[in-house]
Amino acid sequence: AHAHTALKRAASQGGSVDRKAFMGMQLAGKTIGIIGIGRIGSYVARLAQAFNMNVIGYDPFVTPDYASRQGIQWQELDVVLSNADVITLHVPLTEETYHMIDHRAFALMKDGVIIVNTSRGGVIDEQALYEALSNGKVAGAALDVVETEPAWASKLLELDNVIITPHLGASTREAQETVARDIAEQVVAVLRGEIPKNAVNLPPIPPELRDQLMPFLHLAERLGRFQSQLCRGGVSRVQLFYAGQLADCDTNPLTRAFLKGLLELRLSETVNYLNAPLIARSRGIKFTDERTTEDVGYSNLITARVITTQEEWTVAGSFFHGVGMRIVSINQYHVDVIPEGHALIFEQYDRPGIVGRVGTLLGSHDINIASMQLGRESVGGHSIMIMLVDNPVPDELVEQMKTFPNIMDVRSVYFGPPLPTALE
């Protein structure tokens, strides 16, 4: 970016060059922060190590052990933002990552930080980036992606300390040849009767078993999706327990469905029923499943325990024929929740006034409460409240709710669209 600015200045001054204007930054000894430690992020880490850079990184679906094997010191996101001299982004664009680099994120960064984004444009709030580049908080930015492409209307083009390319990350002869070769190899694999690496469909299941498992496949995937948004920190272990009529079934497809739901919201790579276990293992996530014939109070029950670097959550769900799927417990609290649409999950003390305050705040922003469930350990004690709402709740409202008396934490989740209620 410094050289880019100096060249533009030299061109405007008739070709005279001020060598001091080309002063750059030595990479050796500097800290690079990699946000998204997947295949590409790990490769960037290897390149950075070749320049003797200190490599730190954040990815909620990578364990510290896995990151360490890639030569990356795993840190929480705010720590990465605060300590990196260069920040490079390699994340998908999801509800969780949209504008993840915003005014707050820039305020945490070092003065003179360098930003590189070759993932998706929407992960950076471009107005916040424009201001950070203008006031010197960010020394320079290299962007292969912007929120609205092509970038002709972007205000960022007004600035000299920005380099923007038109989404050319894979535009090399070698990359295109690799894609063509991969497609050909997958076609050959299918014609040979082999399982392709990137099939989007579930591995073959006998028709009689498929009909029996279909409702539970939906349930398992919804439980995984729920846990993906509920848990904070890097996922290290997943334990699944199948009870009731599921104890006599081949539950491997259900485990695949849960892992797909758990992983697909957070990863830039395609996650499907076939590759979900492979991706989980490659990221250092240990998973087990057990079946039990013990009476658990339900004709069928899937219990999912997820352990992260920060916390642990256990969620259970059941399918009721003619009614549909339900989440029946969160940690030790009994609930009855339809896992569809948008919801707020509250950790709180069961005291008067909470629902009124929350309802008033949501109503003032035209957000309707569809239903509510409360699970508690005792009157006035710790409890979990699940509030289904008709619209997504903005982050600023979630943060405001966290300040209400007797509310310990609030999390916003999206279960997914409605499913058929009676999958017999």
C-alpha positions in Angstrom: 0.0 0.0 0.0 2.9 2.4 0.8 4.5 1.7 -2.6 1.1 2.0 -4.3 0.6 5.4 -2.8 4.1 6.6 -3.6 3.8 5.5 -7.3 0.5 7.4 -7.7 2.2 10.5 -6.1 5.2 10.1 -8.4 3.0 9.9 -11.5 1.1 13.1 -10.5 4.4 14.9 -10.1 5.8 14.2 -13.5 7.7 11.0 -12.6 9.9 12.3 -9.8 10.3 9.7 -7.0 10.8 10.3 -3.3 12.5 7.1 -2.1 11.5 7.8 1.5 7.8 7.5 0.4 8.5 3.8 -0.4 9.4 3.0 3.2 7.8 -0.4 4.0 7.4 -2.8 6.9 9.6 -5.8 7.5 7.6 -9.0 8.0 10.2 -10.9 10.1 9.4 -10.6 13.8 5.9 -9.2 13.1 2.7 -10.9 14.2 0.2 -12.1 11.7 -3.4 -12.8 12.9 -5.2 -15.4 10.8 -9.0 -15.4 11.2 -10.2 -18.7 9.8 -7.8 -21.6 10.2 -9.1 -23.9 7.5 -7.3 -25.2 4.5 -6.4 -21.7 3.1 -5.7 -20.2 6.5 -3.3 -23.0 7.4 -1.5 -22.6 4.1 -1.1 -18.8 4.8 0.4 -19.8 8.2 3.1 -21.8 6.5 3.9 -19.0 4.2 4.1 -16.5 7.1 6.4 -18.9 9.0 8.8 -18.8 6.1 9.1 -15.0 6.7 9.8 -15.7 10.4 6.5 -14.1 11.5 4.8 -14.9 14.7 1.5 -16.6 13.8 -1.6 -16.4 15.9 -5.1 -17.2 14.8 -8.8 -17.7 15.7 -11.3 -20.2 14.4 -14.3 -21.4 16.6 -14.2 -24.8 14.9 -10.5 -25.5 15.3 -9.0 -26.8 18.6 -5.8 -25.2 20.0 -4.1 -28.6 19.5 -5.0 -28.6 15.8 -3.9 -25.0 15.4 -0.6 -25.8 17.1 0.1 -28.6 14.6 -0.2 -26.0 11.9 2.2 -23.7 13.6 -0.5 -21.3 14.8 -1.0 -20.1 18.4 -4.8 -20.3 18.9 -6.2 -17.2 20.6 -9.7 -15.7 21.1 -10.8 -13.2 18.4 -10.3 -10.1 20.5 -6.7 -11.2 21.4 -5.9 -11.7 17.7 -7.3 -8.3 16.8 -5.4 -6.6 19.5 -2.0 -8.2 18.9 -1.6 -8.6 15.2 0.5 -6.3 12.9 -1.2 -8.0 9.9 -4.7 -9.4 9.9 -5.8 -11.8 7.1 -9.4 -13.1 6.8 -10.4 -16.6 5.6 -13.9 -17.1 6.7 -17.3 -17.7 5.0 -20.0 -15.1 4.9 -22.7 -16.1 7.5 -24.9 -14.3 9.9 -22.2 -14.7 12.5 -19.4 -13.3 10.3 -21.3 -10.5 8.5 -19.4 -7.2 9.5 -17.4 -9.1 12.1 -14.7 -6.5 11.4 -16.6 -3.4 12.4 -15.9 -0.2 14.4 -15.4 -2.1 17.6 -12.9 -4.5 16.0 -10.9 -1.7 14.5 -10.8 0.0 17.9 -9.1 -3.1 19.3 -6.4 -3.2 16.6 -2.9 -1.7 16.8 -2.3 1.6 15.1 -0.9 1.1 11.6 -2.3 -2.5 11.2 -2.4 -4.0 7.7 -5.7 -5.7 6.6 -5.9 -8.5 4.0 -9.3 -9.9 2.9 -9.5 -12.6 0.2 -12.6 -14.4 1.7 -15.9 -12.5 1.4 -16.5 -8.8 1.2 -19.4 -8.7 3.7 -17.2 -9.8 6.6 -15.8 -6.2 6.8 -17.9 -3.1 7.5 -16.6 -1.0 4.6 -17.6 2.3 6.2 -15.7 1.4 9.3 -12.7 0.4 7.2 -12.9 3.6 5.2 -12.7 5.6 8.4 -9.9 3.5 9.9 -7.9 3.9 6.6 -8.5 7.7 6.6 -7.5 8.3 10.2 -4.4 6.0 10.1 -5.6 3.3 12.4 -5.2 1.0 9.4 -2.1 1.7 7.4 -3.2 -0.2 4.3 -5.7 -2.8 3.1 -5.4 -5.4 0.3 -8.9 -6.6 -0.8 -9.7 -9.2 -3.4 -13.4 -8.9 -2.4 -15.8 -6.1 -1.5 -19.4 -6.2 -0.3 -20.8 -5.1 -3.6 -18.9 -6.4 -6.7 -17.6 -5.1 -8.9 -16.1 -2.3 -6.7 -16.6 0.7 -9.1 -18.9 2.5 -6.6 -16.9 1.7 -3.5 -15.7 4.8 -1.5 -12.6 2.8 -0.8 -11.4 3.5 -4.3 -11.0 7.2 -3.3 -8.1 6.2 -0.9 -4.5 5.7 -1.9 -3.7 3.2 0.8 -6.0 0.5 -0.6 -5.4 -2.1 -3.2 -8.6 -3.7 -4.6 -8.6 -6.6 -7.1 -11.8 -7.9 -8.7 -12.1 -11.3 -6.9 -9.1 -12.9 -8.7 -7.9 -15.2 -6.0 -8.4 -18.3 -8.1 -7.8 -16.7 -11.4 -4.6 -18.5 -12.4 -4.0 -21.0 -15.1 -2.8 -23.5 -12.5 -5.9 -23.0 -10.3 -8.3 -23.5 -13.2 -6.4 -26.6 -14.3 -6.6 -28.0 -10.7 -10.4 -27.4 -10.7 -10.8 -29.1 -14.0 -8.7 -32.0 -12.9 -10.7 -32.4 -9.7 -14.0 -32.5 -11.6 -12.7 -35.1 -14.0 -11.3 -37.3 -11.2 -14.7 -37.1 -9.4 -16.5 -38.1 -12.5 -14.2 -41.1 -13.0 -14.6 -42.1 -9.3 -18.4 -42.2 -9.7 -18.2 -44.2 -13.0 -15.9 -46.7 -11.2 -18.5 -47.1 -8.4 -16.4 -45.3 -5.9 -17.6 -42.7 -3.4 -16.6 -39.2 -4.6 -14.9 -36.8 -2.2 -17.4 -34.0 -2.5 -20.8 -35.6 -2.9 -23.6 -33.5 -1.5 -25.9 -36.4 -0.8 -26.0 -38.8 2.1 -24.2 -42.1 1.7 -26.6 -44.8 0.5 -29.1 -46.0 3.1 -31.4 -49.0 2.5 -34.9 -47.7 1.7 -36.6 -49.2 4.7 -34.0 -47.7 7.1 -34.1 -44.3 5.3 -37.8 -44.0 5.8 -37.4 -44.9 9.5 -34.5 -42.5 10.1 -35.6 -39.5 8.0 -37.4 -37.6 10.8 -34.4 -38.1 13.1 -31.9 -37.0 10.3 -33.8 -33.6 10.4 -33.7 -33.6 14.2 -30.0 -34.4 14.4 -29.1 -31.7 11.9 -31.2 -29.1 13.8 -29.5 -30.1 17.1 -26.1 -29.6 15.4 -27.1 -26.3 14.0 -28.4 -25.2 17.4 -25.2 -26.2 19.2 -23.1 -24.4 16.5 -24.7 -21.1 17.5 -25.0 -21.8 21.2 -21.4 -22.8 22.0 -18.6 -20.2 22.2 -15.0 -21.1 21.8 -13.3 -23.8 19.7 -15.1 -27.1 19.6 -12.9 -29.9 20.9 -15.2 -32.8 21.6 -18.7 -34.0 20.6 -20.5 -36.8 22.4 -23.8 -38.2 21.0 -26.2 -40.5 22.8 -29.1 -42.3 21.1 -31.8 -43.9 23.2 -35.2 -45.5 22.8 -36.1 -46.9 19.4 -32.9 -45.4 18.0 -30.8 -47.8 20.0 -31.6 -50.6 17.5 -30.8 -48.5 14.4 -27.6 -47.8 12.5 -27.1 -44.3 13.9 -24.0 -43.4 11.7 -26.2 -41.3 9.3 -27.6 -39.4 12.3 -24.0 -38.6 13.6 -23.2 -37.4 10.1 -26.3 -35.2 10.1 -25.4 -33.7 13.5 -21.8 -32.9 12.4 -23.1 -31.3 9.2 -25.3 -29.0 11.2 -22.6 -28.2 13.7 -20.0 -27.3 11.1 -21.6 -25.9 8.0 -22.6 -22.4 9.4 -19.0 -21.6 10.4 -16.8 -23.0 7.6 -16.0 -21.6 4.2 -15.7 -25.1 2.7 -18.7 -27.1 1.6 -19.9 -29.4 4.4 -22.2 -32.3 3.5 -23.3 -35.6 5.0 -20.5 -37.4 3.4 -17.5 -35.3 4.3 -18.7 -33.9 7.7 -16.8 -36.6 9.8 -13.7 -36.1 7.8 -13.7 -32.3 8.2 -14.4 -32.7 12.0 -11.4 -35.0 12.3 -9.2 -32.8 10.2 -9.9 -29.9 12.6 -9.0 -31.9 15.7 -12.6 -32.4 16.8 -13.1 -35.7 18.6 -16.6 -37.2 18.3 -18.2 -40.4 19.7 -21.6 -41.9 19.7 -23.3 -44.4 22.0 -26.6 -46.2 22.0 -28.5 -47.2 25.1 -31.6 -49.2 25.7 -32.2 -47.6 29.1 -35.6 -46.0 29.7 -35.1 -42.2 29.2 -38.7 -41.2 29.4 -39.1 -40.8 25.6 -39.7 -43.3 22.8 -36.7 -41.8 21.1 -34.0 -39.3 22.2 -30.9 -37.8 20.7 -28.6 -36.1 23.3 -25.7 -34.0 22.1 -22.9 -32.9 24.4 -20.5 -30.3 22.9 -17.3 -29.3 24.7 -15.4 -26.2 23.6 -12.3 -24.3 24.8 -14.7 -22.1 26.9 -17.7 -24.1 27.9 -19.9 -27.1 27.6 -23.6 -27.5 26.5 -25.8 -30.5 26.4 -29.0 -30.4 24.3 -31.5 -33.2 23.8 -34.3 -33.6 21.2 -37.0 -36.1 20.4 -39.4 -36.7 17.5 -43.1 -37.2 18.3 -45.0 -38.9 15.5 -47.9 -36.7 14.2 -46.5 -33.7 16.1 -42.9 -33.2 15.0 -39.5 -32.6 16.5 -38.9 -30.9 19.8 -35.9 -29.8 21.9 -36.8 -31.3 25.3 -33.8 -30.3 27.4 -31.0 -27.8 27.5 -28.3 -28.7 30.0 -30.3 -30.0 33.0 -33.4 -27.9 32.2 -36.5 -29.5 30.7 -38.1 -27.5 27.9 -40.5 -28.0 25.0 -39.2 -26.0 22.0 -40.0 -26.4 18.2 -36.5 -26.0 16.6 -37.5 -23.7 13.7 -37.2 -20.0 13.1 -35.4 -17.4 15.2 -34.9 -17.6 18.9 -33.2 -15.9 21.9 -31.6 -18.1 24.6 -31.4 -16.5 28.0 -29.4 -17.6 31.0 -30.9 -15.8 34.0 -32.2 -15.9 37.5 -35.9 -16.6 37.6 -37.1 -13.3 39.0 -40.2 -11.1 38.1 -39.9 -8.4 35.4 -37.5 -10.1 33.0 -40.1 -11.0 30.4 -41.7 -7.5 30.7 -38.5 -5.7 30.0 -37.5 -8.0 27.1 -41.0 -7.8 25.6 -41.1 -4.0 25.8 -37.7 -3.7 24.1 -38.6 -6.1 21.3 -42.0 -4.5 20.9 -40.4 -1.1 20.5 -38.5 -2.5 17.5 -41.6 -4.2 16.0 -40.3 -7.8 16.9 -43.1 -10.1 17.9 -42.7 -12.9 20.5 -44.1 -16.1 19.0 -43.7 -18.3 22.1 -41.6 -18.8 25.2 -40.4 -21.7 27.3 -38.7 -21.6 30.7 -36.6 -24.3 32.4 -35.5 -23.7 36.0 -33.9 -25.5 38.8 -36.0 -23.8 41.6 -38.2 -20.8 42.2 -36.0 -17.8 41.8 -33.0 -19.8 40.9 -30.9 -20.2 37.8 -33.0 -20.8 34.7 -32.9 -21.1 30.9 -35.5 -19.1 28.9 -36.1 -19.8 25.2 -38.0 -17.1 23.4 -39.1 -17.8 19.7 -39.4 -14.6 17.8 -40.8 -13.8 14.3 -37.8 -11.8 13.1 -34.1 -11.8 13.7 -33.0 -9.7 16.7 -30.2 -7.1 15.9 -27.0 -7.6 17.8 -27.3 -4.2 19.5 -30.6 -5.3 21.1 -29.0 -8.6 22.3 -26.2 -6.6 23.9 -28.8 -4.3 25.6 -30.7 -7.3 27.0 -27.5 -8.5 28.6 -27.5 -5.4 30.8 -31.0 -6.1 32.2 -31.1 -7.1 35.9 -30.9 -10.9 36.6 -30.0 -11.7 33.0 -26.6 -13.4 32.9 -26.3 -14.0 29.1 -28.3 -13.8 25.9 -27.6 -15.7 22.6 -29.4 -15.3 19.3 -29.9 -18.4 17.1 -31.6 -19.4 13.9 -32.8 -23.0 13.9 -33.8 -23.0 10.2 -37.0 -22.8 8.2 -40.1 -24.8 9.2 -40.2 -28.5 8.4 -43.2 -30.8 7.9 -44.8 -31.5 11.2 -45.7 -35.1 10.7 -43.0 -37.0 9.0 -44.3 -40.5 9.7 
